[in-house]
Amino acid sequence: MTELVLVFWNWWVLALVLLVVELLAPGFFFLWMAASGFVTGCLLLLMPAMDLELQVLVFSVLSVAAITAWKLYGKKHPIATDHPLLNKRGAQYIGRIFSLYKPIENGEGKIKVDDSIWKVHGEDCDINTKVKVIAIRGTVFDVEKAK
């Protein structure tokens, strides 16, 4: 049986394939694996006698280290956006004032926001009382009487 021998450009082709996969499935996961493949190819170019097992080990260690470093960096430096509440629909309503759609009785009532009805929690109030959304818990707004 013949032994598998990888040349430096094989790792570069793998890196290119991983870059194409990154383009198709974005998320900065395959990018770091591609970089690891490129570095492994460069190391093999400098040290052509490197065993296949060592090559795979270098590629694996570099991939795990790069992905872990990126995840840690992403947690420390979140991406700033001009629409931080874009996918947090309920949080967009905090601070706004609405009229009660259904009176708050025993701490629970409803408000109408655009074309949807939301449950609210707060002190008992009559229908059409103006309330201000102060917090959200799941799909229930915490409200207080508007001043």
N, C-alpha and C positions, 0 to 999 in steps of 0.2 A: 504494500500500500504506500502511495506517495504521500509525503508530508506537505501540508499546506504552507506555502511561503508567501508572505505579504511583502510587497515593495512599498516604499513611501507613498507613491502616487495612489495606491489602493486606499490608503487612509484619506487622501485628499478627495478622491471620488466619493468615499463614504461621507465626508464632510459636506460635499456639494449636494449629495442626495438628502442629507439631513437639513440643509438649508432650504431645499425645495419643499420638504415636508413642513418646515417652519412656516413657509409662505402659505401653504394650504391649511395648516392648523395653527394659527398664531397663539402665542402664549409665552414666548421666550423660554420654552423648555428645550426644544430641539436645537435652538440657536447655540446653547451652551454645549450640547453634545457635538454639534458641528465644529465648534471651536476646539473642543477636546480632540476630535479626530484630526483636525489640521495640525495641532501641536504634536500629537503622536506621530503623524507623518513627518513633521520636521525633525523630531528626535530620531526617527528611523533613518532619515537622510543623513544625519550627523553620525549615527551609530548603526551601520547596516547589519551588524552581526547580532542585533537584539532578537531574542527568542520570541516566538509568537505569544507564549504565555505572558511574558513581560509586557509585550505590546498591548495585549488585552487588559492587563492589570493597570497599566498607565492610563489607557483610555477610560477605563471604569472609574478609577480614582479621580482623574481630572473631571470627568462628567459629574460625578456626585459632588465633588467640591465646588465646581462652578455653579451648579444648580442650587446648592445649599447657600452659597454666598449671595447669589441673586435674590433668593427668597428672603434672606436676612436683610439685605440692602433694601428690598421693597417694603419690608415692614418698618424699617427705620425712617425711610424717606418716601412716604406715600405721594402719589401723583396729585398735584394740586389741580383743581378743576374750577371752572367758573359756574358750574351747575352741580354743587355737591349733593343736592336732594333729588337729582334726576330720576333715580329708580327707587325712591323712598316716598311714594305717593302720600301716605298718611302724614309724614313729617312735614310735607309742604304746607299743611293746613295749620300748624302750630302758630299761635299768635293771631289767627284770623277770627272774625266774629261772624256768627251765624244765628239765625232764628231757629227756635226749636220746632221740629216737625211733629214730634210727639212729646207731651209733657214728661218731665223727669219725675217719676214716682218711685219711691223706695230706692232712690239713687240711680235709676236707669231710665233712659229716654232715647230719642233719636233726633238727628238733624238731617236736613237735606243739603247736600253739597253738589252743585251742578245737577247731574242726572243720577246721582246715587244717594242712598240712605246709609248713614253711619250710626252705630250705637254710641251713646255717650254715657258717661258716669259722672255724677256730681250731686250737688245739693238739689232738693226738690224744687222745681220751677213749673210755672204754667206754660201752656202752649204759646208760641210766638215770642217768648222771652228771648232776649239777645244774650247769647253765651259766647265766651271766648275759649278757644281750644288752648289748653296749657300743656298737655302731654298726650302721648299715644302709647297704649299698651296692646300690642298685637293689632287687632282691628277695632278697638274700642278707644274713643277719645275721652280724656279727662277734661272736664270743662268747669268754668266758674262763671258767675253772672258778670256780664260786661258792664263796665262803669261808664 
